[in-house]
Amino acid sequence: MKQEEILKSMKRLPVFLALALSALVSTQSIAKSSQENVFFYHGDWELGCDNTLSCRAAGYTENAMNSENVAVVILRRQAGPGAKVENWVLLTNNDSSMDSERKPAPEIIINKTSLGPLEKGDDVSWKMNESQYSAFMAALSNKGKITFRDSVDTYTFSSAGSNAVLLKMDEFQGRIGTQGAILSKGDRDESKVPLPKAVPVLKKMPVLDTEGHKLSPDQLNTFKKQLLPSILKGKGSDCSEDLEQEAWFAARLDADHTLIYASCWKGAYNAGNLWYTVSPDMKKIIQWVDNSNDTYRDGMIEGFFLGNSAGVSETKSQFLWNGSQFVDAYEDYRGHCAGYTNFSPCRMPLLLTKQ
């Protein structure tokens, strides 16, 4: 997707998705935050913190989206006093011809000095030991030269943006000025650092129609007279000019609510629908839901948004029908991750729920 196409489509997306995509085309600081979660991007680093106060930060090789040799470092920290920082290191070309048990461990090199081999981590990853991690963090703060080297190649790693991202992480978790802060250390202990928040529990209610169907001629006629003019002046104004001619679909949720939707916009490899709940007689708008996700199934609206045709980066969101309205059920973002798209620590949850 070209930069101008991404930026043009951003106005049609939820703030979360727009910010995630803007990270692919901008080197400036980007932030979306609330009391519940935060997504932040600066330089070559990204941060995602979810509604339990857990955070993941990821740093990359400079210009990682256009580089074949990419190093990725992921840092994860749960909320609460004394929570440790976990780390994972991923290298794009780490001798894929060999099975994981036979691969020689890569080494970490800081300011041209080798600090020895990395330890084997989860699945396809490696990890820094305590002394390597301490030296790595010091190099980030002091803009030292960080590289990783394996039997295939040498991978440069960028510190650009790390201070801003890690400061935001400390801030979100309430660690600024404490002894346990990653970046903004102080004298205070962590006794007053907020504990993890509970994952909200949602209940998906049964629906009458598990899939959508085209509006009948009578429904369409009433819809165009009663609702479409308001939609075109409202959220529909963010859609393409073809919205008025698009096919409209409906799914009955219960006796008082019907979901309607139509194609809102299309990109090179992404698309989004405009979603509303309305009265079954097509005369009253009840709720505007979203204008980015593209799939409805059995009371769930969801979508994936790819950062490019190879799916190097991805965002995902879900809405759930709770019997009276659609509510946010899940949001996450996955960055470059050196091609290991199925490696779970690569995903940055922003909203977690139990269903």
N, C-alpha and C positions, 0 to 999 in steps of 0.2 A: 504494500500500500504506500502510495506516495505521501510525503509529509503534508501537502495541502489537503489530500483526501482525509487523512486522519484528523487534522484540525477542523475541517469542515464538518465531519461527522460528530465531533465532540459535543457540539451544541445539542445534539439529539440524544445524548447518553446521560445516564445517571452520573452524578458528580464522581462517584467512585471509579466508574469505567473511564470517564474522560481523563481523570488524573493519571490512571494507570497507563493509558495510551500516550498521554502527553510526555510521559517519561521516555518514550521511544524517540521523540523528535525534538527534545529540548535539553539544554545543559543547565538551565536555570533551576532554582529551587521550586518544587511543586509540592503542595501539601493539601490534604483533605483530612480534616479531623473533627471529632465530636467528643463528647464525654465518654463515648463507648469505644471508639477505635480511631486509628490514624493510618493514613498512607502518606509517605513522604519520600521525595526523590531529590537528590542533589548530586551533581557531577556523575560519577560512575557508581554511586551507591543508592540503594533503595531500602525502605523500611516499611514493614507492615505490622501493625499491632491490632489485636482483635479485642472483642468485648469482654474477654476474661482477663485482660491486661497482659497477655503473653505477647512477646515481640520477636520478630525475625528481621534481621538486617542482612543484606547481601551486597557484596562488592565484586567488581568485575575487572577484567582487562579493559583498558581504554578502547573505546569504539568497538565494544564486544559484538554488537549486532552485525558488523561488517568484517569480523575477523574469524579466521579459521582456527587459530590457536587461542583458546580462551581459558583463563583461570577464574574460578568462582570460589569465593569464601562466604559461607553462610554462618551467621551467628544467631543462636536462639537462646532466649532467656524467659523463663516463666516469671510470673509475678510473685511478690512476697519477699520477706527478709531472708537474706542468705542464699537466694537462688543463684545457682552457678550458670555461667555462660558456656553453652555447648558450641562446638565448631565443626564444620565440615568443609573439606577442600575438594573441588571437582576440577579435572583437567580434561579438555576436549579430546585430545588424542592419546590418552594414556594407554598405549600399547593394546589396542582393541583386538589384536590378533592372538593375544594370550588370555587364558582364563584368569579369573581374579586371584586365585590362590598362588599363581606362578608369577604374577606381575612384580617386577622390582619396585620397591617403594620410591616415590619421588622425593626429592629433597627440597627444602626451603632455603633460599639464599637471601640474606639481607645485607645491603651495602657491600655486595661482592663477597660476603663471608658465608660459607655453608653452615647451617645449623643442624645438619644431619637429616636423616630420612624421616618422613612422616609416618605416623602409625596407621594401620589399617582401620578404616571407619566402617560405617554401615554400607552394605550393598556396594555401589560403585565408587564410594567416597573414600577419602583419606582424612586424617585429622592431625592437628598440631598437639604436641604434648605441652605441659604447663610452661616449660621454659621457652619453647618455640612461640607459644601464644603470647607470652609476655613481651618477647622481642618483636613480634609482629605488631602488637598494639603500640609499642613505643615507636616503631618505624612509621606507622600510620600518623601518629601525632606530630612527628618531626619531619614528615615528608621524605622518609628514607626510601631507598630503592628496594623494592620487594619483587623477587622472581621465584618461580618454581621450576624445577628441572626434572625430567624423567628420561627414560630410554628413547623417547621419540623426539622431544623438542624442549625448548626453554620458553616459559610463559611469563610475560611481564604482568604485573598486577598494579592496579591504580589505587592510590589513596585519595584521589580527588573526590571530595564530598563526604568523606568518612567522618570527619569531625562534626559536621552539621547533622548527619544522620544519627550518629551515636549519642550526640547531645539530646536530640529529639527523643531517642529511646530512653535515656535516663529521665528526661522530663516526664514522659508519659507514664513511666512506672514509679514516679515519685522518689527517685534516687538522687537527685541533684543535691550536692553538698554532703552526701553520705560516704562512708568508707568503702561501700560496695559499688559505687557508681563506676561505670565503664570509663567515662571521660571526665565528668565534672565531680571529681572526688573532693570530699571535705572531711571534717572531724566527727560529724554525727554518726552514730551507729544506725542500723537499719530497722530498729524496733518499730518505727512509725511508717515504714514503707507499706503501702496498701497490699492487702492479701489478694489472692486471685478471686475474681468474681465468678459466681456460679453461671453455668451455661443455661440460658433461658429454655424453658420447655414449651414447645408449640404442639398443638393438636390439629392435624389435618382432618377436616370434616368431609364426609362423603359428598359426592356431587352427582347430579343427574346424568350429565354427559361427560364421559371421560375424554372425548375428543371433540374438536370443533367441526362444524358443518357450515356450508355456505348459507347465508341468509335466504329465506324463501322470497319469492317476488313480493308478497304482501309485506313481509318483515322489512325488506329492503326499501320499499316505497315509504313506509311509515318512518323508518330510520332516517332516510334522506330528508324527509320533511321536518321531523321533530328534533333530531339530534345532530345530524351531520353539520349544519351551519355553525352550531356552537363549538363542535370539535375542531372544525377548520380554523376558527378564530382563536381557539385555545391551544392545547398541546399539539394539535394537528399542524399548526403553523411551523413547527420545527421539522416536519416531515417533507418529503419531496413534493413537488407540485402535482404529482400524479395521484396523490392520496384520494382525491374525489372519484377517480376512475378505478381505483383498486377494488379487488374482490373483498368483501367483508364476510367474516366468519363469526359464528356464535356457538357458545356452549352453555347449556343450562346448568347453573350451579345448584339452585334450590328454587322453591316456588316464588321467591321474591327477587332473585338475582340472576342475571345472565351476563356472561363474559362475551364481549365482542372485540374483534381485532382485525387489523389489516396491515399489509406491508407499509412501513413508514419510510425506510431508506435502505439502500443497498450499496455496498462497496465492492472492492475487487474480490474479497473472500469473506466478507461479513455482511450480515443483514439484521435488521431489527423491525419488530412490529410495534404498532401503537395499540395499547391494551386499556380497555375500560370495563367496569361493571355497570350495567344499566338495568332498568326495570324490564321485565319480560315483554311488556307491551311496546317497548322501544320509544318511550316518551320521556324518560327521566334518567339523567346521568347520576350514578351513585358514587363512583370512585374512578379516578384516573390512577392506573397502576404503574405503567412503565412505558418507555418507548425505545427499548434496546433489545430485550430478549426476544427470541424467535420461536419458542416451542411451548405448546401447552399439552399436558397429559395428566388426566385424573387429579385435578385440583392443584397442579403445580405448573408454574410458569418459570422457564429457565432459559439460559443462553450462555454461549461461549463466544468470546471475542478474541480473534487471533491478531497478534502484532504484525505478522507477515505470513506469507503463503506456506512457509515451512513450520509454522506454529511454534517459533522459537520462544515467544512470550504469549501469555494467554490470561484472560480474565474470565471469571465465572460468577454468575449470580442466580439466585432462586427466590421465588415468591411462593407462598403457601396460602391456600384458602382455609381460613379458620372458622368459617360459618357465617361471618358477617363482612369480612373484607380480606383482600390479599395483603399479607404482611411479609416483610423481609425475613428470609429463612437462612440464607447463606451468601457470603461474598468471599472471594479470594482472588489472588493475583499470583501468577508464576512468571518469573523473569527469565533471563537467558538460560541459565543452568547448564551451559556447556553441552547442550544436546541431550542431556539425561532427563527427558521430559517426564518420566514416570517416577523419578526419585522424590519421595514425599516431602523431605525437608525443603525442597525447592518452592513449594507452595506457601504463600503468605496468607493465611486466613485473616479476614477482617471482621467477619461476623459468623459466629458459631451458634447453633441451636440444637436442641434434642427434639426429635419428632417421634 
